[in-house]
């Protein structure tokens, strides 16, 4: 089979996102408007929204979370884009990764010169039990959910299999969380913008205020091993191994390559894109890898003409801490069974050989499931343009990757971006 190529080049010339977090009283409409406004101001030379030809929205389940389906035309109308085509794409937690790829292909095909890609989810209005049930619909309801599995259970099973195969420990996963909270503390949009030591101090202060004994944790690992401070959710995944329930919206502006410099002198180009699917977790031959991620990444590398070693930074789908370690192996950054060693040695830290999730990742930045993939693109776009503020990587990175997974890997989209 011939390697896939874009019909013409595509660039991202604008990117904006709302804050990620829990926002009572705000709807998907409010969150997306916030993101859209920031995207408009991010386009250096400005643009006329009337030139947008189509809108592709990633949204997992406004139906269940808000009781509102058919969101794409509603949001398009809300930001003044009617009557352009507006389509909602659903790929579980990869919904906006899927939407981005559809927008990419729409421009690359020549159908449109400019499209808007969005992602949004409003999750926090439901009680946590209802959120858990809603998310479970992204699994195999017949064979997995009916057996009692939820997503913490799925990824706990993957973590257990990984530990058995390669020798990682629960402390390994804790170190991933510590790293991502360090990064998220530098991100003003992050839901959990606190380092773990800051969380520890706030809990000590709360104990003093309530007249309770003050905890005496020796270090971050001791805190994260404390069953009261960091309860077990599904062994070995504890609370701080899990991404939070989040609200958030993202907006991205894509244009054809030949038009890109009409909008900015610093466009970021799509170098490669890949996507793949798979069956549910119960039917796979492995629990310690996500096969669709390997296939999608290989497609993206081939299209871009690069190797994993060329990638300067990556935003990967760390819905649980184990997921980040598995992703670094599936993407070819480290050999199978070596990702956990790399994490413990600091190779994936901001100052490491292969910076991973410098935004804070889903773990710290937040995980509004329909917006998460597009949110990853915002971070890479800013890093490649040198606009990431306090968390900006040195040495002007010129090649970044996003890895967005739906469910337990039934869907995966990988994109590679370059600054020329």
VEXDRENNU-474590 format. One line per 3 residues: number of its first residue (from 1); for each residue y, x, z negated of N, C-alpha, C. Coordinates in steps of 0.05 Angstrom, whole numbers, m for minus. Atoms other than C-alpha are relative to their C-alpha. Last residue first. Example, Ala and Ser with C-alpha at 12.3 -4.5 7.8 and 13.67 -1.06 7.14 Angstrom:
// residues 2
2> m24,m16,1,m21,273,m143,22,m15,m14 | m24,18,0,m90,246,m156,24,18,0
END
This chain:
// residues 420
420> m2,m20,m21,515,193,m182,27,14,0 | m28,m5,m5,498,156,m246,1,22,21 | m11,m27,m4,428,130,m245,29,m1,4
417> m28,0,m8,388,70,m270,10,28,2 | m11,m27,3,313,60,m276,28,m1,12 | m22,m7,m18,284,m9,m289,10,28,m6
414> m11,m27,5,217,m30,m320,21,6,21 | m20,m8,m20,195,m103,m325,11,27,m8 | m16,m24,6,133,m124,m363,17,7,24
411> m22,m6,m19,98,m191,m368,13,26,m9 | 7,16,m23,31,m208,m402,21,4,22 | 3,m16,m24,47,m149,m446,m9,m16,24
408> 13,m25,8,40,m177,m516,m5,17,24 | 25,5,15,90,m232,m502,m11,26,m10 | 3,28,8,141,m208,m451,m27,m5,m13
405> 27,11,1,158,m134,m448,1,m30,m8 | m2,27,12,223,m101,m427,m26,m14,3 | 28,9,1,227,m26,m412,m1,m26,m16
402> 5,22,18,295,2,m393,m28,m11,4 | 22,19,m5,306,71,m364,0,m22,m20 | 9,15,23,364,121,m359,m20,m22,9
399> 23,16,m8,385,176,m311,m12,m13,m25 | m4,12,m27,452,212,m311,m23,m17,9 | 26,9,m12,461,233,m383,5,m14,26
396> m4,19,m22,529,267,m395,m26,m9,13 | 9,m11,m25,510,327,m438,m1,m20,23 | m14,m23,m12,517,291,m504,m11,6,28
393> 16,m24,m2,491,221,m522,17,22,13 | 2,m11,m27,543,169,m541,m16,26,0 | 28,m6,m5,526,138,m609,m4,13,28
390> 11,m18,20,598,141,m635,m30,8,6 | m13,m5,26,625,109,m572,m14,20,m17 | 16,11,22,576,87,m518,12,7,m27
387> m16,19,15,625,95,m460,m14,m12,m24 | m14,m15,21,600,157,m424,17,m18,m18 | m29,0,m6,584,117,m360,16,16,m22
384> m3,m15,m25,510,133,m365,29,2,8 | 7,m28,4,510,113,m439,5,16,26 | m21,m13,15,547,48,m425,m5,30,m4
381> m24,0,m17,500,26,m370,22,15,m14 | 4,m22,m20,439,47,m412,25,2,17 | m1,m25,14,465,3,m470,m3,24,20
378> m27,m5,9,481,m57,m426,2,28,m13 | m14,m10,m23,413,m52,m393,29,7,m7 | 8,m28,m4,378,m59,m460,16,13,23
375> m14,m16,20,419,m122,m473,m8,30,2 | m26,m5,m11,392,m150,m407,17,16,m20 | 2,m18,m23,322,m142,m434,26,7,13
372> 6,m27,9,339,m172,m502,m1,19,24 | m23,m18,m6,376,m235,m479,m8,30,m3 | m8,3,m28,318,m285,m475,22,19,9
369> 20,m8,m19,288,m258,m540,8,m3,30 | m2,27,m11,349,m255,m583,m16,m1,26 | 19,8,m22,321,m190,m612,3,m30,6
366> 7,28,0,369,m152,m656,m16,m7,24 | m21,14,m15,406,m85,m656,m5,m30,m1 | m25,m1,15,361,m58,m711,22,m16,14
363> 4,m1,29,290,m71,m689,26,m2,m16 | 3,28,9,307,m93,m618,m2,m1,m31 | 23,14,m9,332,m22,m607,m1,m29,m10
360> 12,11,24,384,13,m650,m25,m16,7 | m16,23,8,427,26,m588,m8,m11,m28 | m24,m10,13,397,96,m584,19,m23,m7
357> m14,22,14,331,63,m569,24,10,m16 | 11,27,m4,292,126,m549,16,m20,m18 | m12,21,17,323,195,m541,m10,m28,7
354> 1,25,m15,273,242,m507,11,m23,m17 | 6,m5,m28,281,314,m529,1,m25,18 | 27,m10,m8,313,295,m594,m3,5,30
351> m3,m28,m7,386,289,m616,m27,13,8 | m23,m3,m18,385,213,m614,4,29,9 | m26,4,13,315,214,m643,23,4,19
348> m12,24,m11,253,208,m599,27,m7,m14 | m5,m3,m28,230,280,m609,14,m24,13 | m28,4,m6,238,274,m684,7,2,30
345> m13,m26,m4,171,306,m701,29,m3,8 | m2,m14,26,145,241,m731,14,27,2 | m18,15,17,161,203,m667,4,14,m27
342> m28,m4,m10,130,256,m623,20,m14,m18 | m7,m28,8,67,254,m666,28,6,9 | m5,1,28,64,178,m658,8,28,m11
339> m26,13,5,71,184,m583,7,0,m29 | m20,m20,9,14,234,m579,27,m12,m6 | 6,m10,26,m45,186,m575,19,20,m11
336> 12,20,17,m38,176,m501,m8,13,m26 | 28,7,m6,4,232,m473,m10,m21,m19 | 19,m16,16,80,230,m481,m29,m9,7
333> m16,m20,14,138,207,m438,m18,19,m16 | 7,m27,m8,89,173,m390,17,21,m14 | m21,m9,m19,119,103,m395,m4,29,8
330> 3,14,m25,55,78,m428,19,9,22 | 24,m10,m13,60,133,m480,m4,m14,27 | m6,m27,m9,132,119,m500,m24,14,13
327> m17,m1,m24,116,45,m499,5,29,9 | 17,5,m24,59,52,m548,16,2,25 | 18,m22,m4,105,85,m598,m18,m4,24
324> m16,m23,m11,159,33,m589,m18,24,5 | m5,4,m29,109,m24,m596,16,22,12 | 22,m10,m15,84,3,m663,5,m2,30
321> m2,m29,m2,153,m9,m691,m23,13,15 | 11,m11,24,152,m82,m674,m1,30,3 | 1,24,15,194,m117,m621,m13,5,m28
318> 11,m4,26,207,m46,m598,1,m26,m17 | 4,26,13,216,m60,m524,m14,3,m27 | 27,11,m3,243,6,m498,m3,m24,m19
315> m1,23,18,314,31,m484,m27,m14,4 | 14,25,m6,305,99,m452,4,m20,m22 | 1,18,23,344,163,m447,m14,m25,8
312> m16,m12,21,347,225,m402,1,m17,m25 | m15,21,14,290,206,m354,15,12,m25 | m28,1,m9,270,265,m311,18,m19,m16
309> m15,m22,12,206,279,m350,29,0,8 | m8,6,27,180,210,m333,17,22,m13 | 22,m1,18,182,229,m260,9,m7,m28
306> m3,m17,24,231,213,m205,m25,m1,m16 | 6,m28,m7,231,186,m134,4,19,m23 | m22,m17,6,267,122,m155,m4,29,9
303> m24,9,m15,218,76,m120,23,19,m4 | 4,m5,m29,159,117,m144,24,m9,16 | m2,m28,m5,184,119,m216,m2,6,30
300> m28,m8,3,196,44,m217,4,30,6 | m15,11,m22,127,28,m190,29,9,0 | 7,m16,m23,96,75,m240,14,m9,25
297> m14,m25,1,135,41,m295,m7,18,23 | m28,5,m6,111,m28,m276,16,26,1 | m2,6,m29,38,m5,m273,29,m4,7
294> 7,m23,m16,40,30,m340,4,m5,29 | m22,m19,2,77,m27,m372,m5,25,16 | m22,9,m18,27,m78,m346,23,19,m1
291> 4,m8,m28,m29,m38,m379,22,m8,19 | m7,24,m15,m1,m45,m450,m2,7,30 | m17,m5,m23,m36,7,m493,6,m27,13
288> m18,m22,6,m72,11,m560,18,8,24 | m20,10,18,m107,m56,m557,22,21,m5 | m13,m18,19,m150,m40,m497,20,m15,m17
285> 20,m20,8,m201,m77,m454,12,20,m20 | m4,m28,m10,m158,m138,m449,m21,19,m11 | 17,m5,m23,m179,m211,m456,2,29,10
282> 28,3,7,m153,m224,m526,m19,8,22 | 10,m23,14,m85,m195,m509,m30,m2,m5 | m7,0,29,m69,m248,m457,m15,23,m14
279> 10,22,16,m76,m231,m383,8,2,m29 | 27,m5,11,m32,m183,m346,m9,m26,m14 | 10,21,19,32,m180,m306,m28,7,m10
276> 29,6,m1,72,m127,m270,m7,m21,m20 | 8,23,17,143,m107,m253,m30,m5,3 | 28,7,m2,177,m45,m225,m6,m23,m18
273> 8,24,16,248,m24,m210,m29,m6,4 | 27,9,m3,280,40,m185,m6,m24,m18 | 16,m19,m14,346,74,m175,m28,m9,6
270> 28,5,6,392,17,m194,m16,19,18 | 17,10,m21,462,46,m189,m29,m4,m10 | 27,m9,7,514,53,m243,m19,m13,19
267> 22,20,m1,585,47,m217,m26,13,m9 | 23,m10,15,640,95,m241,m23,m21,m1 | 6,m27,m9,699,89,m195,m24,12,m13
264> m2,m22,20,698,15,m206,m5,26,13 | m3,12,26,704,m52,m169,2,21,m22 | m23,18,0,716,m31,m97,6,m11,m28
261> m24,m14,8,671,27,m112,25,m16,4 | m2,m6,29,610,m19,m113,26,13,m8 | m24,12,12,619,m51,m45,7,11,m28
258> m23,m7,m16,571,m7,m6,26,m12,m10 | m8,m28,3,520,m9,m62,26,6,15 | 13,m18,m19,515,m85,m63,13,28,m2
255> m12,1,m27,540,m118,m126,m16,19,18 | 13,m17,m20,511,m135,m195,13,m4,27 | m10,5,m27,551,m162,m254,m12,20,20
252> m1,m23,m17,516,m166,m321,9,m8,28 | m8,5,m28,523,m217,m377,3,27,15 | m6,m23,m16,489,m217,m446,8,m9,28
249> m3,4,m28,481,m268,m502,9,25,14 | m15,m19,m16,457,m267,m573,1,m7,29 | m15,14,m20,423,m302,m632,15,21,17
246> m27,m7,m8,369,m267,m672,12,m20,19 | m7,24,m15,304,m271,m710,30,1,5 | m9,24,13,293,m199,m732,2,m24,19
243> m27,6,m9,250,m143,m704,8,m27,m12 | m3,23,m17,190,m127,m748,29,m4,9 | 13,m8,m25,171,m60,m779,5,m21,21
240> m18,m18,m14,222,m72,m835,m14,12,25 | m24,14,m9,182,m134,m857,18,19,17 | m17,11,22,117,m96,m861,25,m12,12
237> m28,6,m6,66,m84,m805,14,m14,m24 | m18,m16,16,2,m51,m830,30,m5,5 | 5,m28,3,m21,m104,m846,m7,13,27
234> 27,0,m11,10,m170,m826,m8,30,1 | 0,24,m17,76,m187,m861,m28,m4,12 | 19,m1,m22,73,m139,m919,1,m26,15
231> 27,13,2,135,m141,m962,m17,2,25 | 8,0,m29,191,m89,m958,m28,m13,1 | m23,m5,m17,230,m91,m1023,m6,m4,29
228> m21,20,6,176,m125,m1064,24,4,18 | 8,27,m9,117,m89,m1032,22,m21,m6 | m2,18,23,151,m21,m1040,m5,m29,10
225> 27,4,10,127,25,m984,m1,m19,m24 | 15,15,m20,193,20,m947,m29,m5,m7 | m12,27,m2,231,41,m1009,m17,m17,19
222> 7,14,25,184,100,m1021,11,m28,1 | 28,7,m2,191,120,m948,m10,m14,m25 | 4,23,m17,266,118,m953,m28,m9,2
219> m10,m4,m27,269,165,m1013,m6,m25,17 | m5,m29,m4,254,170,m1087,13,6,27 | 15,m11,m22,262,96,m1101,7,29,5
216> m4,m29,m1,289,81,m1170,m18,12,22 | 22,m15,m12,300,6,m1171,6,30,2 | m9,m13,m25,353,m19,m1219,m23,15,11
213> 5,m29,0,325,m67,m1272,7,12,28 | 28,m6,m3,359,m135,m1266,m4,30,m1 | 10,m9,26,427,m155,m1291,m29,6,0
210> 17,22,11,443,m195,m1228,m12,8,m28 | m17,24,2,501,m149,m1208,m15,m23,m14 | m19,m4,21,459,m87,m1223,16,m26,m5
207> 15,1,25,402,m113,m1180,19,4,m24 | 7,28,6,450,m128,m1123,m15,m3,m26 | m25,13,9,479,m58,m1126,m5,m29,m7
204> m6,m9,27,409,m29,m1122,25,m14,m12 | 19,13,17,394,m73,m1062,3,9,m29 | m9,27,4,458,m50,m1029,m19,m16,m18
201> m22,1,18,440,22,m1042,10,m28,m4 | 9,m7,27,372,15,m1010,23,m3,m20 | 14,23,9,401,m19,m949,m9,4,m29
198> m21,20,7,450,38,m942,m12,m26,m10 | m12,m7,25,392,88,m946,23,m19,m9 | 18,8,22,358,48,m891,11,9,m27
195> 22,m19,4,418,56,m846,m18,m9,m23 | 2,m16,25,457,m7,m834,m23,20,2 | m14,m25,m4,481,m42,m771,1,16,m25
192> 4,m16,24,428,m96,m775,13,28,4 | 5,19,21,450,m147,m724,m3,14,m27 | 27,2,11,479,m94,m679,m2,m20,m23
189> 12,26,m8,543,m106,m639,m27,m5,m14 | m15,22,11,582,m51,m675,m11,m28,7 | m4,20,m20,529,0,m659,13,m25,m12
186> m22,m9,m17,530,64,m699,8,m20,21 | m24,m3,18,488,36,m756,25,8,16 | m14,26,1,439,15,m701,25,0,m18
183> m15,4,m25,422,88,m688,16,m26,m2 | m21,m21,m2,404,103,m761,17,m4,25 | m22,9,17,368,36,m764,22,21,0
180> m15,21,m14,327,57,m704,22,m12,m17 | m15,m11,m23,307,123,m736,17,m22,13 | m22,m16,12,286,91,m802,18,10,23
177> m20,18,10,245,39,m764,24,15,m11 | m12,12,m24,208,93,m725,22,m19,m9 | m19,m20,m11,196,130,m790,14,m10,25
174> m24,1,17,165,68,m821,21,19,11 | m16,23,m9,116,65,m763,26,m3,m16 | m9,m6,m27,91,135,m779,18,m23,10
171> m25,m15,3,87,117,m853,12,8,27 | m22,19,4,35,64,m835,27,14,m3 | 1,13,26,m9,121,m810,23,m20,m2
168> m26,7,11,m26,150,m742,m4,m14,m26 | m6,m12,25,m96,179,m732,28,m4,m11 | m16,m25,m3,m107,168,m658,9,12,m26
165> 6,m18,m23,m160,115,m647,13,27,m2 | 28,m7,0,m161,81,m715,m6,20,22 | 5,m17,23,m85,82,m721,m29,10,0
162> m12,m25,m6,m78,53,m651,m5,20,m23 | 16,m14,m20,m128,m2,m665,11,27,6 | 25,m8,12,m92,m20,m729,m18,15,19
159> m5,m23,18,m25,m19,m695,m25,10,m13 | m5,m23,m17,m50,m64,m639,5,25,m16 | 26,m7,m12,m79,m113,m689,3,25,18
156> 15,m12,21,m13,m112,m727,m28,9,10 | m9,m28,1,21,m125,m661,m12,15,m23 | 7,m14,m25,m19,m189,m651,6,30,m2
153> 28,m5,0,m13,m210,m723,m10,15,24 | 6,m22,19,62,m202,m724,m29,7,m1 | m6,m26,m11,61,m244,m660,m1,23,m20
150> m29,1,m5,23,m302,m690,7,28,10 | m17,m23,m6,m53,m310,m687,29,m8,3 | m17,m7,23,m88,m368,m723,18,24,6
147> 16,m17,18,m148,m379,m677,17,11,m23 | 18,18,14,m112,m437,m643,m18,15,m20 | m16,14,21,m56,m388,m627,m19,m19,m15
144> m11,m18,20,m104,m341,m591,14,m15,m22 | 20,m20,11,m153,m378,m545,11,18,m22 | 27,10,1,m117,m443,m525,m18,20,m15
141> 3,20,20,m46,m423,m541,m29,m9,m4 | 19,18,m11,m49,m358,m503,m6,m21,m21 | 27,m10,1,15,m325,m527,m19,m20,14
138> 2,m22,m19,86,m342,m508,m27,14,0 | 6,12,m26,78,m409,m544,0,21,22 | 29,0,m5,74,m368,m608,m7,m13,27
135> 7,m26,m12,149,m356,m605,m30,1,8 | m12,m1,m26,161,m430,m618,m7,26,15 | 15,18,m17,112,m433,m676,11,1,29
132> 26,m12,m4,144,m372,m709,m17,m17,20 | m4,m23,m18,213,m401,m699,m26,13,7 | m3,11,m27,189,m466,m730,5,21,21
129> 26,10,m8,163,m428,m791,1,m12,28 | 17,m22,m10,228,m389,m795,m27,m9,9 | 13,m14,22,270,m452,m801,m20,20,11
126> 26,11,9,308,m468,m736,m9,15,m25 | m4,27,11,382,m456,m724,m25,m12,m11 | m2,1,30,369,m381,m719,5,m28,m11
123> 25,4,14,341,m377,m648,3,m9,m29 | m11,9,26,399,m382,m599,m24,m9,m17 | 19,15,18,377,m343,m538,15,m6,m26
120> m11,13,24,416,m316,m478,m23,m12,m16 | 21,4,19,408,m271,m418,11,m13,m25 | m5,5,28,452,m266,m357,m26,m2,m16
117> 25,2,15,454,m239,m287,6,m3,m29 | m2,m2,29,514,m253,m242,m28,m2,m12 | 13,21,16,509,m240,m168,5,6,m30
114> m6,m2,29,550,m204,m116,m14,m22,m14 | m13,m25,5,537,m188,m43,5,4,m29 | m26,1,13,486,m244,m34,11,28,m3
111> m7,28,4,427,m256,12,27,m4,m13 | m23,8,m16,427,m184,34,8,m29,m2 | 9,13,m24,357,m171,8,23,m6,19
108> 13,m20,m17,382,m119,m42,m9,m13,27 | m21,m17,m13,430,m170,m71,m13,19,19 | m18,17,m15,376,m223,m84,22,16,14
105> 12,5,m26,326,m170,m103,18,m18,17 | 2,m25,m15,370,m145,m160,m10,m5,29 | m27,m5,m10,385,m215,m183,1,25,17
102> m6,20,m21,311,m230,m187,28,4,12 | 15,m8,m24,299,m164,m224,5,m20,23 | m13,m23,m13,354,m180,m273,m14,8,26
99> m24,10,m13,325,m249,m286,15,23,14 | 9,15,m25,256,m218,m300,25,m10,15 | 10,m21,m17,287,m169,m350,m9,m12,27
96> m24,m11,m14,326,m229,m377,m7,25,16 | m14,19,m17,261,m266,m392,24,12,15 | m9,m15,m23,222,m206,m418,16,m18,19
93> m20,m18,9,214,m237,m488,11,18,23 | 2,m6,29,178,m296,m457,22,19,m7 | 22,m19,2,183,m291,m381,m4,9,m29
90> 15,m2,25,226,m351,m365,m22,20,2 | 25,m14,m2,279,m350,m310,m13,3,m28 | 10,m11,25,336,m401,m307,m28,13,5
87> 28,2,5,369,m410,m240,m7,12,m26 | 4,m10,27,441,m424,m221,m29,m5,m8 | 28,3,10,460,m434,m148,m3,14,m27
84> 19,m20,m10,536,m435,m142,m28,m6,m10 | 28,10,m4,572,m501,m154,m20,20,10 | 11,21,m17,597,m486,m207,16,m1,26
81> 13,m10,m24,621,m418,m232,m13,m22,17 | m15,6,m24,673,m438,m284,m12,9,26 | m18,m23,m6,645,m404,m346,13,m3,27
78> m16,m6,24,617,m469,m375,19,23,5 | m23,18,1,593,m491,m306,19,7,m23 | m16,m6,m23,548,m431,m300,25,m17,1
75> m16,m23,6,525,m442,m371,17,8,23 | m19,6,22,504,m513,m357,17,24,m6 | m23,13,m11,473,m493,m290,21,m8,m21
72> m15,m16,m20,430,m441,m324,23,m15,12 | m24,m13,9,411,m481,m386,17,14,21 | m18,1,m23,363,m532,m357,26,15,m6
69> 12,m13,m24,331,m543,m426,22,1,22 | m16,1,m25,367,m558,m491,m14,16,22 | 3,26,m12,330,m576,m555,15,m4,26
66> m24,16,1,360,m515,m587,m3,m29,9 | m18,m10,20,302,m469,m603,25,m18,m4 | 10,2,27,248,m509,m568,20,9,m21
63> 12,26,5,281,m525,m502,m9,m3,m29 | m21,17,10,326,m464,m505,m11,m28,m6 | 6,28,7,260,m429,m495,23,m13,m15
60> 28,6,5,255,m361,m462,m4,m30,m6 | 1,16,25,322,m354,m428,m28,m9,m5 | 24,m3,16,339,m304,m373,2,m16,m26
57> 0,0,30,393,m331,m328,m27,4,m11 | 28,m1,9,403,m315,m254,0,4,m30 | 3,m6,29,470,m336,m225,m29,m2,m7
54> 22,13,14,488,m337,m151,m2,10,m29 | 16,17,m18,542,m318,m101,m22,m16,m14 | 27,0,9,596,m290,m147,m16,m20,16
51> 16,m15,m19,659,m283,m105,m29,2,m9 | 7,17,m23,693,m340,m142,m17,15,21 | 25,14,5,690,m296,m204,m9,m18,23
48> m5,29,m1,746,m254,m172,m27,m14,m5 | 14,14,m21,740,m181,m192,7,m30,m2 | m1,29,m1,775,m129,m234,m17,m12,22
45> m21,8,m19,786,m55,m221,2,m30,3 | m24,m17,1,749,m29,m282,23,m10,18 | m1,m7,m28,699,m86,m290,27,14,4
42> 13,m26,m4,690,m84,m366,2,9,29 | m18,m21,6,741,m140,m377,m11,28,5 | m23,2,m18,698,m190,m340,19,23,m5
39> 8,m10,m26,635,m168,m377,24,1,19 | 0,m29,3,670,m179,m444,m8,13,27 | m27,m9,3,688,m250,m424,1,31,m2
36> m12,1,m27,617,m263,m399,29,10,m1 | 10,m22,m17,587,m239,m465,14,1,27 | m9,m26,13,631,m284,m508,m9,23,17
33> m29,m3,m7,619,m342,m459,11,26,m12 | m2,m10,m28,544,m330,m466,29,3,9 | 9,m28,m1,546,m334,m542,3,11,29
30> m20,m18,13,588,m397,m542,m8,29,3 | m24,0,m16,543,m432,m492,21,19,m11 | 5,m18,m23,480,m412,m528,25,2,17
27> 22,8,m17,509,m447,m589,m4,21,21 | m3,m9,m27,551,m424,m648,m25,m9,16 | m22,14,m13,555,m465,m712,6,10,28
24> 0,29,3,513,m416,m752,25,m13,14 | m26,11,m2,514,m346,m722,m1,m31,m2 | 4,28,7,455,m302,m739,28,m13,m2
21> 2,6,28,457,m234,m705,m7,m29,m5 | 27,10,6,473,m200,m640,m1,m5,m30 | 13,m11,23,547,m194,m621,m29,m11,m2
18> m10,10,25,560,m217,m552,m10,17,m23 | 18,14,17,545,m174,m492,15,m11,m25 | m11,8,25,581,m147,m432,m21,m14,m17
15> 21,7,20,566,m109,m369,14,m8,m26 | m10,12,24,603,m97,m304,m22,m8,m19 | m28,m7,3,593,m55,m242,14,m13,m24
12> m10,16,22,517,m53,m238,29,9,m5 | m13,m13,23,499,m25,m170,7,m21,m21 | m12,19,18,450,m45,m115,12,15,m24
9> m6,m8,28,427,m5,m55,15,m21,m15 | m25,m15,1,398,m38,7,6,5,m30 | m11,3,m27,330,m67,26,27,14,3
6> m20,20,m2,302,m38,m39,11,m1,29 | m28,m9,m2,239,2,m32,19,m24,1 | m21,20,m3,167,m10,m53,27,13,1
3> m17,2,24,115,43,m40,23,m19,5 | m24,m15,m1,69,26,18,16,m3,m26 | m24,17,0,0,0,0,25,18,0
END
